[in-house]
């Protein structure tokens, strides 16, 4: 689409695939309202394949690779490098763009469903094998479209994922449970990396999971027990 716009071409080709046009419309809307999560977390077919690969890896009891916070932050910059490289090729060597864009395995894995030359298939399959030990590694660290969508984290209209004052200090549960590393030490959500899996929302709302809620419930129980104790008889 960017190439068509730069070359002054017509976007009429989008009308030949109404389903894809609808997906793009929903993606753009979600991009503005919520950031990258609507497409990357809920609509991307290759992202779903990686998630299935992850669950298969857990079923096979394969070891899981999880970079520490420092390396995770460094690796997340790779996708911006890939995106910059593609834009540079588009502007300087447009004839090579069709080959360069194969860094995105969507065409191989989804459009042709692995019916292509062996090296394309090996690349896409290798990324899925990687996802068995590194949770959605391509999405998190290499995807150029993900880099574009991450900008939506800066453009979104609101911080729609609820947080509490205790999130981050002292509670770190959501941050520890986040498979995407999208929650800061402060407890704030990094919407540029958030895939909207909603695990933190579930923890935030569940009385038996949210640490501040558990502590508050125990405090109320102690106060109720103290209030119900007979005069002169110490509460247990």
N, C-alpha and C positions, 0 to 999 in steps of 0.2 A: 504493500500500500504506500509506503514511503517513497519507493522507487517510482511508482505511478504518479504520485504528486509532484516529485521533482522533475519528472520528464514531461509534465503537462498532459498526461494521458487521461483516459476516461475511467471512472470508477463503476461504469455500468456492468462490468463483469461480476460485481458482487450480487447483482440481481439474479444471476443464473444459479445461485446457491442460497435460497432464502433461509435455510436452517443456519448456515454459517453466518449470514447477515444478522440473524436474530441473536446468535451467540456474541457477535461483536458488539451489538447494541447493548446487551446485558453487561458485557465486560466493561464497556466505556462508562455505563451508568454506575456500576459497582466501583470502578476506578476512582470516580469523583466522590462517591458517598462513603466508601469503606476502605479504599486502598486496594492492594493486590489480592487480598484474600478471596474475593468472590470467584475470580477466575482460577488463580493458582491453587486454591484449596478445594474448590467445589466443581469447577467446570473442566479443567484440563485433563484430557484422557490419559496422557502420558504420566501425569502426576498420580492418577489413580493406579496405573500399572506399577509405578514405583512403590506405592503404598501396599499393594497386594504382594509385591516382592518382599517388602519388609516383613509382612506377617508370615510369609512362607519361610523367611530366614529365622524368625522366632520359633516357628513350628519345628524346623530342622535343628534348632538349638545352635545355630551358628553364632560365633562371637560377634559382638556389636562394637563397631568403632564409633567413638564419639569424641571429636576434638575438644580440648579444653577451651575455656572462654576466650583465651588469647588467640588461639589458632582458628577458632570459629569466626571471630571478628575479622581476621585476616583473609580467610578463605571466602568470606562473603563478598569481598571486593573483586574477586575473580570475574564474576558475572558482568561487572561494569567494564572490566577490561575487554571481555569478549564482545560486549555491545559496542564499545568504542572502536574495536577492530573492524566490526561489520560496517559501521557507519563510515569509517575511513575507506574501506574497500568500495562501498557504494559511491563515494565521492571521487575516488581516484581511479579505481579499476572496476567499473560497473559490470563489465563482461564476466568477471570472476565471482560475482556475488552469488550466482546460483550454486556454485560449488561451496563457497564459504558458509552459506546459510545452512549447510548440512550439519553444522555443529549442533543445530537444533534437530533432534531425532524424530520430531513429530511426523514428518512425511513418511519415514520408514516404518515407524511403529504403528501409526494410526491410519494414515491415508492409504498406504499400500499394504499394510498389515504384514510387514516383513517379506514381501515378495519383491525383492530387489537384488542388486549385486551383493555378493557375500560381504564385502567390506562395510557397506552401509548396515547390513544386518548385524555383523559382528559388533559394530560400534554401539548400536541401539541396545542389543542384547547385553553387551558388557555393562552399560549403564544400569540396566535392570539387575544384573548380578551384583553390581556395586551397591545397589539399594538394599540388598539382602543383609548387608553388614553396616552400611552407612545410610541412615534414614533419609530418603529422598535427596541424596547427595547432589544430583544434577539440578534439581529445583532450587536448592538452597545456595549452591556455590557456582554454577556454570551457566544457567539458563539466561540467554540474552533477553528473551521476552520477559522473564521474571525481573530483570534489571529495569526494563521499561515500566513494568507494572509497579515496581517498588517505589517509583516516583509518586504513585498514587497515595502512598503512605504520608507524603508531605502535603498533598493537595486535598486530602479527604476533608469533608465538612465538619467532622466532630470526632471527639474521643468517645466512641460508643461502647467500649468495653469497660464496665464499672470496676472501680478500684476502691479500696478502703485506705484509711490513714495508716493502718497496720501493715499494708502490703509493702514488702521490702524491708520494713523495720517494725517488729522483729521477724515477721513471717516471710519465708522464702519458698513456700510450698509450690506456688504457681510457677515460679522461675525454675525450680528443680524439675517439675513435671513437664515443662514445655519442650517438646521434641524439636522445635524449630529454633530455640534460643532467642525467642522474640520478646522476652521479658527482661527488663534491666534489673540491676541489683536494687534500684530504688523502688521496684514494684511496677514501674510504668511500662506500658506496652509499646514496643517498637513496631509501629504499624507498617513500616517499610519491609519488615521481615515476617509479619504476622500472616499466617495462612488461614486464619479464622477456623481452626479446628474446634474451638469452643471448649477445650478442656479446662481452661482457666475460668471460663464462665460457669461451668458445672461446679468446680471447686468453690468458687465465690458464692454460689447460691445454696450449696448443700450444707445443711446444719451439721452433718457428721463428717464433713471433709474440711471445711474452712476453719483454720486454726483460730482466728479471732472469734468466730461464732462458737466454737467448742469451748474456748476459755470463758466467754460471756455466759454460756449456758451453765457451766460449772459454778460460776460466781453466783448466778441467780439461784441455783439449787442450794448452795451453801447459805445464802441469805434467807431462802424460804425455810430451810431446816432450822436456822437460828430463830426465825420468827415464830415457828410452830412449836418450839420447845417450851414446856411448862415453866412458869416462874420459879426460880430457885433451882431448877434442874439444868445443868449445863448441856448444851447441844453437842452431840457427838460429831 
